[in-house]
């Protein structure tokens, strides 16, 4: 679906380079190296996901897996550009991007050290909506299929990118006007946050899976918390994505596609673009954090230029948080089959993010051929404002 007729007004998105790319396969970055144990450990550290089967070698060897395995959320870590590449297609002058949400389908394969993922990407569709944040705003969706080195389908992601005119968002300053001041946390409050975090870690550290027949509608999952978020934690998250290492990927294009979208400029505003030629000598010029579209995540001044008021976290990270949260509850014999996450707000610097979830349905027979438990998940900040609203379907053992 497309809707190239933007709402009437003085401000318009230039979609002249977008429409002819609808439904088309697109390119992007392909990692050179297979997944290493260090990649897994760095990823769960950045996601604050201390499940020992992903980082503790001795613990993992004694588990059913016989060694460290990757969390299901690793697929986005082993992709290029936070999985957003097929949702950011076409040059829109003066634009920027934030994430709007993700859907993930998982097909039963668990990534291990030595595996290498390959991506097939396609620009799915878009629509234009008038928003208080930035006026005419594009909600674009792109699909990525992840296969391993044997051709086995590991996962599919459908990402939603929110593309808007940075100058219009800066002019409206929605977050600057509505965002509360950066929280100041007392020692007692931090201790309370740490207790919730610690209790969640202990809630299923041994990986014991709930039995499908014993799970009931209305059951609540243990509460989780991450934060307070800081510039350091945002930088740690960004650096965990494998493509951010210098020289870690090559540009690839789909065969047989005329004018494929690979590494073209989406139209970033001044100060947020890359220096592709310069990066051949100095790789920091295509780093993304020091220079590039992710600068606003760790630089309050740059965040203000794109309408975000202060430093903030990553959409791909929030999606991974939800998958990890469900997987921890599911245990070693469970498996997350599907997650749909809608991003309702940002995890801003200074905030904490709470996770709460409830079982809303159980299905003994499903299209997956396995029993599934449907879980509603909500992530909120310390003021109760929604950050993510998600639905997950989790496979559990029958006994």
Wavefront OBJ file of the C-alpha trace (Angstrom):
o trace
v 0.000 0.000 0.000
v 1.140 3.549 -0.673
v -0.375 6.955 -0.229
v 1.762 9.469 -2.055
v -0.727 12.319 -1.610
v 0.494 14.107 1.475
v -1.957 16.193 3.545
v -2.507 19.659 2.136
v -0.342 22.378 3.601
v 2.769 24.406 3.096
v 5.085 21.592 4.128
v 5.313 18.515 1.910
v 7.487 15.429 1.703
v 9.237 14.976 -1.627
v 8.380 11.376 -2.589
v 9.685 11.490 -6.146
v 12.395 8.935 -5.361
v 10.153 6.652 -3.320
v 7.140 5.398 -5.268
v 9.001 3.577 -8.031
v 10.837 1.508 -5.415
v 7.717 0.029 -3.773
v 7.777 -3.760 -3.562
v 11.341 -3.883 -4.816
v 14.194 -5.886 -3.373
v 16.834 -3.614 -1.871
v 20.439 -4.051 -0.823
v 22.458 -3.001 2.171
v 25.358 -4.208 4.245
v 26.417 -7.850 4.588
v 28.665 -8.821 7.482
v 31.888 -10.554 6.548
v 32.338 -12.604 9.696
v 30.230 -15.286 11.367
v 28.793 -14.768 14.823
v 31.457 -15.128 17.527
v 30.983 -15.834 21.245
v 32.172 -12.291 21.919
v 29.418 -10.901 19.688
v 26.821 -12.733 21.777
v 28.300 -11.650 25.082
v 28.602 -8.032 23.949
v 25.003 -8.064 22.724
v 23.403 -9.370 25.926
v 25.583 -7.026 27.967
v 24.307 -4.075 25.933
v 20.700 -5.294 26.182
v 21.144 -5.766 29.961
v 19.988 -9.368 29.501
v 21.952 -11.487 32.009
v 20.576 -14.904 30.987
v 23.599 -17.143 31.741
v 23.144 -19.413 28.695
v 24.238 -16.436 26.608
v 27.401 -15.420 28.488
v 28.429 -17.920 31.204
v 30.447 -20.692 29.525
v 30.392 -23.106 32.476
v 26.673 -22.643 33.058
v 25.857 -23.012 29.356
v 27.901 -26.210 28.995
v 25.792 -27.835 31.704
v 22.549 -26.804 29.996
v 20.658 -28.711 27.290
v 22.491 -26.611 24.700
v 25.976 -27.802 25.668
v 27.445 -24.322 25.305
v 26.682 -20.671 24.766
v 23.842 -19.883 22.370
v 22.655 -16.527 21.108
v 19.392 -14.955 22.262
v 16.654 -14.834 19.639
v 17.112 -11.065 19.483
v 20.611 -11.539 17.990
v 19.221 -11.451 14.437
v 19.009 -7.649 14.441
v 22.533 -7.437 15.858
v 23.829 -9.495 12.910
v 22.021 -7.299 10.379
v 22.985 -3.921 8.935
v 21.516 -0.625 10.067
v 19.419 -1.856 13.007
v 17.188 -3.796 10.598
v 15.754 -0.563 9.206
v 17.395 -0.674 5.778
v 14.334 -1.860 3.777
v 12.078 0.663 5.557
v 14.257 3.660 4.678
v 14.152 3.569 0.893
v 14.280 6.589 -1.397
v 15.800 10.054 -1.062
v 13.595 12.510 0.874
v 15.465 15.822 1.178
v 15.778 17.245 4.691
v 14.423 14.131 6.361
v 15.272 12.160 9.449
v 14.112 8.819 10.847
v 12.907 7.338 14.094
v 11.616 3.803 14.562
v 7.892 3.164 14.723
v 7.807 -0.530 15.513
v 8.781 -4.057 14.561
v 7.260 -7.428 13.891
v 9.323 -10.590 14.225
v 8.608 -14.164 13.216
v 10.995 -16.850 14.506
v 11.164 -20.269 12.876
v 12.718 -22.481 15.534
v 16.434 -22.151 14.795
v 18.767 -21.043 17.581
v 21.837 -19.114 16.452
v 25.150 -20.379 17.806
v 28.750 -19.216 17.544
v 29.977 -19.897 14.017
v 26.658 -19.152 12.329
v 26.470 -16.433 9.709
v 23.239 -14.693 8.741
v 22.372 -13.477 5.259
v 19.562 -11.007 4.574
v 16.976 -10.642 1.842
v 15.387 -7.192 2.029
v 12.280 -5.710 0.413
v 10.560 -2.303 0.617
v 7.004 -3.315 1.555
v 4.784 -0.206 1.700
v 4.182 3.213 3.241
v 1.490 5.698 4.205
v 1.519 9.426 4.906
v -0.086 10.792 8.066
v -0.235 14.293 9.497
v 1.299 14.242 12.992
v 1.652 16.783 15.797
v 5.321 15.836 15.946
v 6.333 16.844 12.405
v 3.322 17.465 10.163
v 3.376 15.215 7.054
v 5.043 12.016 8.229
v 5.798 8.790 6.373
v 5.259 5.435 8.055
v 7.214 3.056 5.830
v 7.598 -0.694 6.228
v 10.308 -3.018 5.032
v 10.828 -6.770 5.325
v 14.038 -8.661 6.078
v 14.352 -12.446 5.878
v 17.329 -13.846 7.767
v 18.879 -17.133 6.604
v 21.924 -18.892 7.983
v 24.889 -20.247 6.039
v 22.925 -23.416 5.201
v 19.951 -21.513 3.782
v 17.772 -22.205 6.822
v 15.271 -19.435 7.532
v 15.992 -18.135 11.016
v 13.659 -15.138 11.309
v 11.692 -12.506 9.451
v 11.468 -8.894 10.512
v 9.035 -6.233 9.350
v 10.338 -2.864 10.504
v 8.464 0.426 10.500
v 10.404 3.611 9.901
v 8.958 7.033 10.692
v 10.395 9.519 8.203
v 9.771 13.223 8.658
v 11.219 16.648 7.921
v 13.695 17.427 10.679
v 13.207 21.194 10.345
v 9.460 20.847 10.860
v 9.935 18.671 13.956
v 12.477 21.144 15.309
v 10.031 23.986 14.655
v 7.161 22.257 16.486
v 9.343 21.105 19.430
v 6.676 18.705 20.660
v 9.004 16.820 23.002
v 10.686 19.982 24.247
v 7.279 21.346 25.269
v 5.878 18.130 26.767
v 8.909 16.199 28.004
v 9.360 16.435 31.784
v 12.782 17.499 33.064
v 15.469 14.834 33.217
v 14.794 12.803 36.380
v 17.098 13.081 39.358
v 17.289 9.806 41.211
v 17.951 9.447 44.932
v 20.033 6.599 46.313
v 16.876 5.054 47.756
v 15.101 5.172 44.389
v 18.068 3.602 42.622
v 18.128 0.860 45.245
v 14.457 0.164 44.547
v 15.115 -0.040 40.797
v 18.047 -2.373 41.427
v 15.875 -4.637 43.561
v 13.257 -4.994 40.817
v 16.036 -5.798 38.354
v 17.645 -8.350 40.685
v 14.344 -10.054 41.503
v 13.645 -10.407 37.771
v 17.060 -11.983 37.176
v 16.333 -14.546 39.888
v 12.817 -15.212 38.563
v 14.065 -17.731 35.982
v 17.847 -17.788 35.979
v 17.843 -21.586 35.679
v 15.750 -21.461 32.519
v 12.826 -23.564 33.781
v 9.952 -23.397 31.283
v 6.321 -23.042 32.335
v 4.175 -26.011 31.307
v 1.598 -25.017 28.709
v -1.343 -26.649 30.504
v -0.515 -24.897 33.759
v -0.438 -21.382 32.303
v -3.715 -19.513 32.658
v -5.208 -16.380 31.158
v -4.550 -13.556 33.595
v -1.165 -14.870 34.727
v 1.336 -12.050 35.038
v 5.002 -12.231 34.161
v 7.614 -11.025 36.673
v 8.278 -7.305 36.397
v 11.519 -6.189 34.773
v 13.290 -2.837 34.725
v 16.141 -1.333 32.716
v 17.804 1.943 33.579
v 18.297 4.694 34.359
v 19.319 5.183 30.742
v 22.488 7.202 30.207
v 24.727 8.398 27.399
v 27.018 5.519 28.362
v 24.236 2.924 28.109
v 23.095 4.291 24.730
v 26.662 4.145 23.401
v 27.042 0.611 24.751
v 23.874 -0.442 22.931
v 24.990 1.118 19.657
v 28.440 -0.453 19.785
v 26.976 -3.932 20.264
v 25.549 -3.989 16.726
v 28.137 -5.919 14.725
v 28.020 -3.655 11.668
v 29.437 -0.773 13.715
v 32.903 -2.341 13.834
v 35.234 -0.808 11.271
v 35.412 -2.813 8.071
v 32.887 -5.384 9.244
v 30.626 -5.445 6.170
v 30.432 -5.071 2.405
v 27.713 -3.413 0.348
v 25.552 -5.927 -1.507
v 22.831 -5.456 -4.122
v 20.039 -7.852 -5.181
v 20.581 -9.421 -8.581
v 18.459 -8.277 -11.505
v 17.091 -5.132 -9.863
v 17.457 -1.922 -11.819
v 18.642 0.978 -9.649
v 18.652 -1.004 -6.387
v 18.654 0.940 -3.131
v 21.902 -0.035 -1.409
v 23.834 2.772 0.295
v 22.322 5.914 -1.184
v 21.672 9.009 0.919
v 18.092 8.948 2.282
v 18.178 12.743 2.528
v 19.645 13.278 5.984
v 19.871 16.899 7.098
v 23.254 18.599 7.368
v 25.324 17.180 10.198
v 23.638 13.769 10.131
v 24.947 12.312 6.884
v 27.940 10.104 6.122
v 31.148 10.841 4.253
v 31.364 7.679 2.148
v 34.520 8.688 0.294
v 36.278 9.971 3.373
v 35.408 6.779 5.255
v 37.591 4.766 2.876
v 40.549 6.407 4.622
v 39.040 7.316 8.003
v 36.285 4.806 8.938
v 34.993 7.066 11.681
v 33.448 9.214 8.936
v 30.926 6.444 8.385
v 30.710 5.496 12.009
v 27.114 6.549 12.662
v 27.602 7.629 16.246
v 30.436 10.142 15.988
v 29.155 11.190 12.583
v 25.864 10.145 11.017
v 22.141 9.774 11.702
v 22.562 8.221 15.162
v 24.305 11.264 16.625
v 21.130 12.488 18.291
v 21.020 9.394 20.484
v 24.053 10.535 22.481
v 24.147 14.286 21.847
v 21.398 16.438 23.353
v 22.108 19.334 21.009
v 21.837 17.103 17.954
v 18.717 15.442 19.389
v 17.114 18.889 19.555
v 17.851 19.500 15.875
v 15.672 16.526 14.909
v 12.851 17.251 17.342
v 13.787 14.813 20.123
v 14.690 17.313 22.903
v 17.373 15.166 24.572
v 19.413 12.005 24.073
v 17.315 8.894 23.601
v 17.521 5.140 22.997
v 17.157 2.963 19.921
v 14.016 1.403 18.473
v 15.821 -1.811 17.561
v 16.989 -2.042 21.152
v 13.456 -1.713 22.516
v 12.282 -4.452 20.158
v 15.088 -6.708 21.387
v 14.166 -5.972 24.997
v 10.662 -7.326 24.419
v 11.882 -10.518 22.731
v 14.445 -11.133 25.487
v 11.848 -10.527 28.195
v 9.483 -13.102 26.723
v 12.289 -15.591 26.076
v 13.495 -15.391 29.676
v 10.038 -16.275 30.939
v 9.690 -19.047 28.334
v 12.839 -20.776 29.592
v 15.188 -23.149 27.831
v 12.413 -25.417 26.527
v 10.262 -22.527 25.321
v 10.590 -20.398 22.212
v 9.288 -17.005 21.129
v 7.486 -17.474 17.798
v 6.111 -13.994 17.116
v 6.417 -10.471 18.522
v 4.760 -7.262 17.360
v 6.012 -4.125 19.081
v 4.588 -0.639 18.569
v 6.891 2.116 19.757
v 4.802 4.776 21.482
v 7.605 6.888 22.896
v 11.348 7.045 23.430
v 13.539 5.860 26.267
v 15.079 9.228 27.077
v 18.277 9.860 28.974
v 17.561 9.673 32.693
v 14.446 7.506 32.340
v 13.944 3.972 33.548
v 11.864 1.472 31.594
v 9.540 -0.961 33.379
v 8.228 -4.164 31.779
v 4.843 -5.607 32.701
v 3.022 -8.438 30.930
v -0.070 -10.611 31.167
v -1.183 -13.830 29.501
v -4.298 -13.076 27.431
v -4.838 -16.322 25.486
v -3.730 -19.941 25.289
v -4.017 -22.003 22.095
v -3.416 -25.746 22.060
v -3.528 -25.915 18.248
v -2.020 -23.219 16.042
v -0.739 -22.618 12.530
v 2.771 -23.145 13.877
v 1.866 -26.705 14.839
v 2.764 -26.044 18.472
v 0.818 -24.767 21.480
v 1.138 -21.017 21.968
v 0.561 -18.582 24.785
v -0.290 -15.004 23.790
v 1.173 -12.346 26.058
v 0.459 -8.617 26.123
v 3.521 -6.589 27.091
v 3.757 -2.942 28.041
v 6.893 -0.924 28.633
v 6.469 2.319 30.578
v 8.748 4.937 32.032
v 8.924 6.074 35.665
v 5.914 8.364 35.105
v 3.762 5.577 33.661
v 3.982 6.891 30.080
v 3.861 4.145 27.454
v 7.127 3.473 25.638
v 6.282 0.177 23.892
v 3.048 -1.788 23.548
v 3.635 -5.332 22.304
v 2.020 -8.708 21.706
v 4.014 -11.916 21.774
v 3.201 -15.550 21.025
v 5.331 -17.987 22.981
v 5.724 -21.725 22.481
v 5.816 -23.693 25.730
v 6.373 -27.409 26.437
v 3.260 -29.491 27.029
v 4.760 -31.540 29.829
l 1 2 3 4 5 6 7 8 9 10 11 12 13 14 15 16 17 18 19 20 21 22 23 24 25 26 27 28 29 30 31 32 33 34 35 36 37 38 39 40 41 42 43 44 45 46 47 48 49 50 51 52 53 54 55 56 57 58 59 60 61 62 63 64 65 66 67 68 69 70 71 72 73 74 75 76 77 78 79 80 81 82 83 84 85 86 87 88 89 90 91 92 93 94 95 96 97 98 99 100 101 102 103 104 105 106 107 108 109 110 111 112 113 114 115 116 117 118 119 120 121 122 123 124 125 126 127 128 129 130 131 132 133 134 135 136 137 138 139 140 141 142 143 144 145 146 147 148 149 150 151 152 153 154 155 156 157 158 159 160 161 162 163 164 165 166 167 168 169 170 171 172 173 174 175 176 177 178 179 180 181 182 183 184 185 186 187 188 189 190 191 192 193 194 195 196 197 198 199 200 201 202 203 204 205 206 207 208 209 210 211 212 213 214 215 216 217 218 219 220 221 222 223 224 225 226 227 228 229 230 231 232 233 234 235 236 237 238 239 240 241 242 243 244 245 246 247 248 249 250 251 252 253 254 255 256 257 258 259 260 261 262 263 264 265 266 267 268 269 270 271 272 273 274 275 276 277 278 279 280 281 282 283 284 285 286 287 288 289 290 291 292 293 294 295 296 297 298 299 300 301 302 303 304 305 306 307 308 309 310 311 312 313 314 315 316 317 318 319 320 321 322 323 324 325 326 327 328 329 330 331 332 333 334 335 336 337 338 339 340 341 342 343 344 345 346 347 348 349 350 351 352 353 354 355 356 357 358 359 360 361 362 363 364 365 366 367 368 369 370 371 372 373 374 375 376 377 378 379 380 381 382 383 384 385 386 387 388 389 390 391 392 393 394 395 396 397 398 399
